[in-house]
Amino acid sequence: MPVETRKEERARAKRDQIRAGARRVFLERGFVRASTSDIAAEAGVSKQTLYAYYASKEELLVDVLRQLVMEGPQAPLQGLEDLEVGTKEELREVLVERLRGVAGIMMSAEYLALLRIIIAEAPRLPGLGNLFRSTIPERGIELFSKLLARTNERGLTSVPDPEVAARMLVGSIATYALLDALLDPAEPPQSLPDEKVHAVVDTYLKAAT
């Protein structure tokens, strides 16, 4: 194995190790009470190593959330950037699969708990909110926008503004997470019924094709 490949794998493993420790500390103590010393200790690394990978707690918290959405085998946005579909039925299957994944992440107890931390701290730390928006929601909308632009080119969809169309698509799922889960922390979050995901996609495609 080339030296550079081994270095990249070690760096990736170390980053995963830090994020796992940070996730546990953030969920237990929140953002303000989670010190970098606590995070480093939980992750089993030195503070020097922690800062070598993350310049701030804000960056680390956002990366913990980003990993849930954009990395790993269960991440609904993984591989979306280069995904090609050839038929309308394939497009429907892709949208159902990816939005089902988005709903599963957004309505998970862990994601909602971390998101509440960001919402609580954003007024005091505007950089945290801006960082979250730019690395997760905006990136997700960008990926769906590019997919819809490609399906426009293939004649599978006909949307005048792919970015607006992507916001409408993702926003349809986000309303369930926000209204039914985020704003009711007293109740355990319920997964979005599969028929709702299908209904969102079918309603959307009737207007987009």
Secondary structure, 3 states (H helix, E strand, C coil): CCHHHHHHHHHHHHHHHHHHHHHHHHHHHCCCCCCHHHHHHHHCCCHHHHHHHCCCHHHHHHHHHHHHHHCCCCCCCCCHHHCCCCCHHHHHHHHHHHHHHHHHHHCCHHHHHHHHHHHHHCCCCHHHHHHHHHHCHHHHHHHHHHHHHHHHHCCCCCCCCHHHHHHHHHHHHHHHHHHHHHCCCCCCCCCCCHHHHHHHHHHHHHHHC
